[in-house]
Amino acid sequence: MSENPVPVLIKNDPWLVDQTDAVRFRIDNYETHLEDLKSQYSNLYDYADSHLNLGIHYLPDQETWIVREWAPEAKSISLVGDFNEWDGEDSPLEKGEHGIWEARLEADCLKHEDKVKLRIHGADNSVRDRIPSVIRRAVQDPHTHDYAGQVWSHSETYPWQHDFDPSSITTPLIYEAHTGIAGEDPRLHTYLEFAENIIPYIASLGYNTIQLMAVQEHPYYGSFGYHVSNFFAPSSRFGTPEDLKHLVDTAHSYGIAVIMDIVHSHAVKNLAEGLNEFDGTDHQYFHGGGKGDHPQWDSKCFDYGKPEVRKFLLSNVRYWLEEFRFDGFRFDGITSMLYDHHGNIAFDHYDKYFKDGVDNDAILYLQLATTLAKQIRPGAIIVAEDMSGMPGLCRPIEEGGIGFTHRLAMGLPDYWIKLLKHKQDEDWNTDEIWGTLTNRRHGEPNISYTESHDQALVGDKTLAFWLMDQDMYWHMAKNDESLVIDRGIALHKIIRLLTFALGGEAYLTFMGNEFGHPEWLDFPREGNGWSYHYCRRQWSLIENKELKYEYLAEFDRQMITLGKRSDLLNSPQAHQLWSHNGDKIIAFERRHLITVVNIHPTQSFTDYHIPVKEAGSYKIILDSDAPETGGHNRIDASVDYQTKETEHGPALSLYLPNRTALILKKVK
């Protein structure tokens, strides 16, 4: 047990003084649980072994298949499938200790790709065919649309070609991606196609991390992968488990880390595919009664206080890191996990983060999950999707934190959309922009972004579409002069640069948004006639040299490359040099780079003085007005700018065209 009476988290933030007991409880609860585990297991790693004990496994030394399932209140279970013509009397499981059912089958009973299910006579007297809880592959019948588990055995393990150390990624530059929209042709939506065509493109842009969505099997394509049914099975829509391993291996060959969206915040409520009422009760994996239902998401909420559930989910963390060599996770829906009310309140007092409605069982689970991930994959990138702003989420557990390495700055895309929807360009406030982009808790790394997949879905709009709307369909040709497109391209670049340089310690974009993809995403569903038309990214738009999309992609590439070379984000927050709301000028310094942005819609300035810390000669290293990124070429980037002495110290005298951003570096 820790002997420190006041957690470091409290010492570092005087506003938290009243929360000392709550933070102390977090530390004590975590350490007590580890002690309890050590009385039965040697360590947390050994504890997270459900995927090795439950499910369907072949034991070569015994020439036997062993089938195990945890279903404590079931009345009977049998294995059915292709191997026994779905005969429920043929292969019964016997109930043992701790609610574990088991059967052993001879070696020739099962073979690779056999479809299987468990016929479970539940506590409620229901009899249902269910997919095993830790099945490693589930497939859908193309005619009946029914899902079944599938035996997946290997004559040899996947031949990994590339070792990768995620700690080499000091500043995650994340390309959020979905295999199911990777190609313009739905037949190309595969792990292999993504590895062959998309990863080289991501590498060319300079991103060093891929955040892969919709990995865990989910019955409804349109859920974007967030209604998970089979937690240990990679989605079979896009290929085999080996295909997914090839994707990760290919990314590693480019020096790119791969993290996956892991969904432990809730589960699909479907009885046919998922875990709901698995043993005939509503409280096996989930909270019983109404507490087990998520009202906004139409899904089920895990009971993190139940040891078997924690063990199941921790084993899931271990499985993806070891079996597929993922380099970390983006934990989905953390806000919903942290609070019994799922975050549907105003967080206007620290009690809301530490006392009122906090799910301490979920906090304990997340502390264990981040600890386990770092043990298995040192340097793992572990991202929290949290909207509440809970303090300590990305601080070490010994301080009372939860152990994530980064949190998503979820307020930033909402801010930009709100600004574009409700304010005219001339009403943009530079002080407000500065305050919004820099308002984050010191010492908890944020991932900034202007838009994620949320803004790309049907019914919403991306930044590009908010800026240019239907004009993108008719006026994106390079020989077409359009004031709407001209404004849109200029502000698209400025918004991304401000977010990148000011908003966090890491950065994320969603696939296609870097070049202003003109259309939303819409997955096949009943409402659109099961169409794949919008289930795509149109890479041909940036490959077409006659269109302006390549301008935005080129600017994104230059911005990311500059950030990597200068290690811009792996540094303290920016220091403001100048903000003038009347002139619409913002200037700041970060990592010894000077960024100056003129967001004025019409006014350009000559001989505009920007104060700097160091006198000397400066050179422009990024210019949003450059012609290769769709600008008007109003600035001579070859000029060296010598500071002038003013009554307030050294200053740069600059020409600042309207809607232009510059980054300058001191010449040594």
MIDORO-260097 format. One line per 2 residues: number of its first residue (from 1); their letters; for each residue z, y negated, x negated of C-alpha. Coordinates in steps of 0.02 Angstrom, whole numbers. Each point is the difference from the previous one (the first is absolute). Example, Ala and Ser with C-alpha at 12.3 -4.5 7.8 and 13.67 -1.06 7.14 Angstrom:
% MIDORO-260097
1	AS	390:225:-615; -33:-172:-69
***
This chain:
% MIDORO-260097
1	MS	0:0:0; -39:-175:-60
3	EN	150:-102:-57; -85:-169:19
5	PV	95:-86:144; -136:-130:32
7	PV	-180:65:2; -123:-92:-111
9	LI	-105:-41:153; 145:-104:65
11	KN	31:-86:-166; -183:-51:-12
13	DP	-4:-79:173; 146:-107:60
15	WL	-67:8:178; 48:184:3
17	VD	185:-22:-36; 51:46:178
19	QT	-100:162:-15; 97:75:-146
21	DA	72:142:103; -168:46:74
23	VR	-86:5:-170; 148:95:-73
25	FR	-22:128:140; -182:25:-50
27	ID	49:42:-177; 145:112:48
29	NY	-99:92:135; -140:37:-123
31	ET	116:58:-139; 105:106:118
33	HL	-155:86:67; -60:40:-176
35	ED	169:76:-39; -11:106:157
37	LK	-173:59:-50; 58:48:-173
39	SQ	130:116:75; -142:106:70
41	YS	-150:-46:-110; -17:-49:-180
43	NL	-87:-163:44; -102:-96:128
45	YD	-162:75:-65; 57:178:36
47	YA	59:-54:172; -174:-62:48
49	DS	-79:173:9; -44:29:184
51	HL	-185:13:-43; 39:143:-120
53	NL	108:98:123; -71:-36:171
55	GI	-178:33:55; -119:139:-50
57	HY	5:58:-182; -75:145:-94
59	LP	115:85:-126; -117:86:-124
61	DQ	137:94:-91; 49:81:165
63	ET	-176:6:74; 74:-75:156
65	WI	-22:-149:114; 161:-84:53
67	VR	9:-110:154; 151:-112:29
69	EW	38:-133:129; 151:-107:46
71	AP	23:2:188; 188:14:32
73	EA	-2:8:191; -159:102:28
75	KS	22:166:91; -141:93:-88
77	IS	-146:-36:-117; -153:100:-49
79	LV	-149:-36:-112; -167:4:88
81	GD	-175:-33:-64; -169:68:-48
83	FN	83:142:-95; 78:80:155
85	EW	-116:-68:136; 138:-119:54
87	DG	114:140:56; 176:-66:25
89	ED	78:172:-13; -76:47:-167
91	SP	93:-104:-130; 173:-57:58
93	LE	116:-103:-109; 184:41:-12
95	KG	135:-133:9; 114:-18:-151
97	EH	129:-123:-59; -9:-187:32
99	GI	-135:19:133; -130:68:-122
101	WE	-121:128:71; -93:119:-117
103	AR	-135:135:-2; -84:96:-141
105	LE	-179:60:11; -101:116:-111
107	AD	-123:-79:-120; -155:45:101
109	CL	67:-73:164; -50:-179:-39
111	KH	-147:-72:-94; -59:-171:-55
113	ED	-51:-115:145; 77:108:137
115	KV	55:-108:146; 181:26:50
117	KL	136:-67:115; 179:42:47
119	RI	31:59:178; 171:-74:36
121	HG	109:46:148; 103:-158:8
123	AD	176:-40:53; -72:-75:160
125	NS	-88:167:37; -169:-74:-42
127	VR	-124:108:-96; -118:-100:-107
129	DR	-114:31:-147; 52:-122:-137
131	IP	-65:-43:-173; 126:47:-137
133	SV	102:-151:-52; -48:2:-185
135	IR	-177:66:17; -109:-63:-143
137	RA	-161:-7:99; -38:-26:184
139	VQ	-176:3:72; -75:-49:166
141	DP	-118:111:98; -160:-103:25
143	HT	-26:70:175; 174:15:77
145	HD	73:-140:-109; 156:107:-21
147	YA	93:-12:-165; 63:154:-91
149	GQ	85:32:-165; -107:79:-134
151	VW	50:117:-139; -49:-84:-163
153	SH	17:112:-152; -72:-28:-173
155	SE	-62:118:-132; 44:-134:-127
157	TY	77:-172:2; -105:-157:1
159	PW	-61:-36:-178; 71:-174:-28
161	QH	-98:-95:-131; 95:-162:-22
163	DF	182:-39:-33; 60:-168:63
165	DP	158:-100:-24; 35:-117:148
167	SS	117:-103:-107; -159:-64:-85
169	IT	-27:-105:157; 115:-148:-32
171	TP	-81:-107:135; -74:98:147
173	LI	-167:-71:55; -24:104:155
175	YE	-160:47:90; 53:65:170
177	AH	-124:130:59; -35:128:135
179	TG	-110:149:-41; -58:6:180
181	IA	-94:-165:-12; -62:16:-179
183	GE	-184:23:39; -125:-75:120
185	DP	-44:176:59; 145:96:80
187	RL	-61:159:-85; 48:-81:-166
189	HT	181:-32:50; 72:126:-123
191	YL	119:5:-146; -144:49:-113
193	EF	-111:-143:57; 144:-121:-26
195	AE	27:67:-176; -183:-11:-45
197	NI	-48:-168:75; 151:-105:47
199	IP	115:25:-150; -129:-64:-126
201	YI	-24:-153:110; 188:-30:8
203	AS	9:15:-189; -142:-127:-19
205	LG	101:-126:100; 147:20:-118
207	YN	129:75:119; 121:120:-83
209	TI	78:83:153; -72:83:155
211	QL	108:8:156; -72:144:100
213	MA	25:1:187; -3:143:126
215	VQ	36:139:-124; 123:99:106
217	EH	-81:98:141; -9:-92:166
219	PY	-84:58:161; -60:-172:58
221	YG	-126:-80:-118; 30:-172:76
223	SF	184:-1:-48; -56:-47:-176
225	GY	104:147:-60; 166:-66:65
227	HV	31:133:134; 31:144:-119
229	SN	7:178:64; 0:106:-158
231	FF	96:-84:-140; -50:119:-141
233	AP	-185:16:45; -131:-121:-68
235	SS	-117:-52:139; -135:133:17
237	RF	-122:-128:73; -45:-54:-176
239	GT	-2:163:-97; 110:132:-78
241	PE	164:-24:-95; -98:29:-161
243	DL	-119:-140:49; 147:-118:17
245	KH	65:54:-170; -171:-38:-71
247	LV	10:-175:74; 168:-32:-85
249	DT	-61:77:-162; -155:-110:2
251	AH	102:-157:27; 111:48:-146
253	SY	-154:17:-110; -32:-186:31
255	GI	181:-46:-39; 33:-31:185
257	AV	162:53:84; -6:74:175
259	IM	141:-26:124; -4:68:176
261	DI	59:-65:166; 145:116:41
263	VH	58:-4:180; 184:46:16
265	SH	40:-135:127; -56:101:150
267	AV	-109:148:53; -128:39:133
269	KN	78:55:164; -137:129:37
271	LA	68:174:35; -161:89:-47
273	EG	-14:-69:-178; 167:-73:-53
275	LN	186:31:-15; 57:-65:168
277	EF	107:127:96; -42:127:-134
279	DG	144:118:40; 5:-46:183
281	TD	122:-144:-20; -29:-186:-19
283	HQ	123:-17:-144; -59:117:-139
285	YF	-89:-127:-110; 25:-154:107
287	HG	141:-89:88; 33:74:171
289	GG	-27:-99:159; -70:-175:3
291	KG	52:-38:-178; -131:125:-59
293	DH	-143:-97:81; -83:-148:-82
295	PQ	-46:-115:145; -130:-105:-93
297	WD	-87:140:-93; 4:140:131
299	SK	69:118:-130; 160:90:-54
301	CF	140:-64:-112; 76:112:-133
303	DY	187:33:-6; 33:-48:-182
305	GK	183:50:18; -43:184:19
307	PE	1:89:-171; -147:113:43
309	VR	-107:-150:47; 43:-92:-161
311	KF	-41:157:-98; -167:18:91
313	LL	-51:-180:-36; 61:1:-180
315	SN	-97:160:-29; -152:-92:67
317	VR	25:-135:-132; 11:130:-137
319	YW	-151:96:66; -124:-144:-4
321	LE	56:-59:-172; -8:173:-79
323	EF	-140:89:92; -123:-146:7
325	RF	67:-108:-142; 11:-157:103
327	DG	78:-144:-97; 112:-61:138
329	FR	4:-48:182; -14:-141:122
331	FD	136:44:126; -64:-47:172
333	GI	105:-83:133; 158:-27:-101
335	TS	64:-133:121; 1:128:141
337	ML	100:120:-109; 130:-126:-59
339	YD	62:-50:172; 42:89:162
341	HH	-91:-141:91; -154:29:-111
343	GN	-1:-182:-56; -32:-76:171
345	IA	122:-145:-25; 7:-165:-92
347	FD	74:20:-174; 96:-162:-2
349	HY	163:58:-83; 46:117:-141
351	DK	102:107:120; -168:53:75
353	YF	-46:79:-167; 164:84:-41
355	KD	103:29:157; -78:-26:171
357	GV	-112:144:51; -30:65:-177
359	DN	-42:186:-13; 104:50:-151
361	DA	-67:178:8; -176:-69:-26
363	IL	59:-109:-144; 79:152:-83
365	YL	-161:99:23; -106:-139:-76
367	QL	120:-15:-148; -18:186:-31
369	AT	-189:-6:21; -25:-141:-126
371	TL	119:86:-121; -94:165:14
373	AK	-171:-82:-20; 53:-87:-160
375	QI	74:162:-68; -160:97:30
377	RP	-123:-139:-47; 81:-126:-117
379	GA	-85:-166:25; -47:44:179
381	II	-55:-146:109; 106:5:159
383	VA	-45:-132:128; 97:-46:157
385	ED	-88:-64:155; 140:-105:71
387	MS	-13:-151:114; 186:-38:11
389	GM	29:-58:-179; 153:109:-28
391	PG	83:-56:-162; 10:129:-138
393	LC	-144:106:61; -79:-11:-173
395	RP	159:-2:-102; 81:147:-91
397	IE	113:112:103; 148:-30:-115
399	EG	-5:-181:59; 1:52:182
401	GI	-190:-7:10; -119:131:68
403	GF	-106:27:-155; -177:-50:48
405	TH	-105:-76:-139; -95:-121:113
407	RL	-4:-67:176; -150:-64:98
409	AM	1:-188:30; -42:29:183
411	GL	21:-180:53; -146:-62:-105
413	PD	-149:69:98; 84:-54:162
415	YW	18:-175:-71; -183:-16:-48
417	IK	-61:65:168; 117:-119:90
419	LL	-63:-145:-106; -182:41:37
421	KH	31:25:185; 106:-151:37
423	KQ	-36:-139:-125; -152:-101:-48
425	DE	-42:-5:-185; 57:-180:-18
427	DW	172:49:68; 38:130:-133
429	NT	162:-48:-88; 12:31:-187
431	DE	190:2:0; 1:127:140
433	IW	-125:110:-91; 103:-9:-159
435	GT	162:38:91; -72:149:94
437	LT	-80:80:-152; 152:-19:-113
439	NR	138:38:127; 62:169:-60
441	RH	160:72:-68; 13:-11:-188
443	GE	6:168:-88; -86:102:136
445	PN	-185:18:-43; -118:-43:142
447	IS	-178:58:28; -100:-147:64
449	YT	-154:18:108; -104:-105:117
451	ES	-48:144:114; 24:188:9
453	HD	-72:132:114; 91:-79:148
455	QA	-116:-150:4; -154:112:-16
457	LV	30:102:158; -96:-24:161
459	GD	79:-136:104; 50:-102:-152
461	KT	-95:-102:-127; -7:-2:-189
463	LA	13:-164:-93; -187:-3:-25
465	FW	-29:19:186; 129:-132:44
467	LM	-88:-117:-120; -182:38:40
469	DQ	-3:106:158; -172:46:70
471	DM	-89:-115:-124; 25:143:-124
473	YW	-130:99:96; -135:-132:-15
475	HM	32:-116:-148; 59:102:-150
477	AK	-169:-3:-86; 5:-97:-164
479	ND	-146:-109:53; 85:-46:164
481	ES	101:-161:-6; 144:5:123
483	LV	152:-115:5; 102:134:87
485	ID	-38:130:-133; 22:-127:-139
487	RG	175:-45:64; 43:182:30
489	IA	-45:59:-174; 92:-145:-83
491	LH	161:27:99; -9:189:-14
493	KI	7:-19:-190; 135:-133:2
495	IR	114:96:119; -14:157:-106
497	LL	31:-92:-163; 154:-91:67
499	TF	69:163:69; -37:93:-161
501	AL	73:-130:-118; 150:-55:103
503	GG	47:135:124; 75:142:-100
505	EA	17:111:-150; -141:117:55
507	YL	-154:-17:112; -91:99:133
509	TF	-167:-6:89; -73:115:131
511	MG	-167:82:-34; -147:-111:41
513	NE	104:-156:29; -27:-55:-179
515	FG	-182:-37:43; 32:-62:178
517	HP	-54:154:97; -67:-73:163
519	EW	55:133:125; 161:79:58
521	LD	47:183:-8; -1:112:151
523	FP	28:186:-9; -80:127:116
525	RE	95:-1:164; -26:21:186
527	GN	-11:-188:25; -155:-17:-110
529	GW	-84:163:46; 65:84:-160
531	SY	-116:-109:-101; 1:-9:-191
533	HY	-99:-162:-1; 146:-109:-58
535	CR	87:138:-96; -74:-56:-165
537	RQ	-12:-128:-140; -173:-71:-31
539	WS	-16:2:-189; -185:-41:18
541	LI	50:-180:40; 60:-34:-177
543	EN	-139:103:-76; -127:-114:83
545	KE	-32:-140:-125; -75:-109:137
547	LK	168:-15:90; 154:-105:-39
549	YE	126:143:11; -19:32:-186
551	YL	67:-175:-32; 168:45:75
553	AE	5:167:-90; -37:-86:-165
555	FD	138:-128:26; 122:140:41
557	RQ	-52:91:-159; 25:-157:-105
559	MI	169:-34:78; 65:177:-25
561	TL	-68:8:-178; 83:-165:-45
563	GK	163:60:75; -4:159:-103
565	RS	-47:-82:-164; 132:-135:15
567	DL	132:114:78; 17:-141:125
569	LN	103:88:132; 119:85:-120
571	SP	91:-164:-25; 124:-113:89
573	QA	-54:-98:152; -114:-148:-24
575	HQ	64:-173:-44; -69:-138:109
577	LW	-84:-140:-95; -69:-101:145
579	SH	-11:1:190; -78:-143:97
581	NG	-26:34:183; -105:-155:28
583	DK	-122:48:-137; 19:187:42
585	II	29:40:-184; 113:140:-64
587	AF	28:32:-186; 116:124:-85
589	ER	29:93:-162; 30:186:-17
591	RH	-13:102:-160; -58:-158:-91
593	LI	-151:-13:115; -30:-159:99
595	TV	-67:24:177; -64:-153:94
597	VN	-62:14:180; -82:-133:108
599	IH	-1:60:181; -61:-165:70
601	PT	-147:33:117; -102:-151:-55
603	QS	82:-100:-140; -41:30:-183
605	FT	98:-89:-136; -51:-64:-170
607	DY	123:-31:-142; 141:82:98
609	HI	158:13:-106; 95:165:1
611	PV	163:0:-101; 22:146:-120
613	KE	142:57:-112; -97:10:-163
615	AG	-118:-126:-74; -162:63:-74
617	SY	-174:59:43; -33:108:155
619	KI	-150:101:54; -52:61:172
621	IL	6:190:10; -28:20:188
623	DS	-99:-114:113; -23:38:185
625	DA	-144:-124:4; -102:101:-126
627	PE	-173:46:65; 22:187:-34
629	TG	143:1:127; -90:-103:132
631	GH	57:-173:-57; -98:-160:-25
633	NR	11:-9:-190; 80:-172:1
635	ID	111:32:-151; -50:22:-181
637	AS	108:145:-58; -54:-22:-182
639	VD	99:-162:-17; 168:-2:-87
641	YQ	126:-109:92; 117:-98:-114
643	TK	165:-55:75; 41:-184:16
645	ET	171:-76:-26; 70:-82:156
647	EH	169:-76:41; 51:171:68
649	GP	-63:100:-148; -162:92:-39
651	AL	-128:18:140; -173:72:25
653	SL	-135:-113:69; -113:108:109
655	YL	-146:-9:117; 56:94:157
657	PN	-138:33:127; 52:34:178
659	RT	45:181:43; 6:53:-181
661	AL	125:95:-106; 12:-4:-190
663	IL	103:95:-128; 17:-75:-174
665	KK	71:68:-160; 63:-94:-151
667	VK	-116:17:-149; 93:58:-154
***
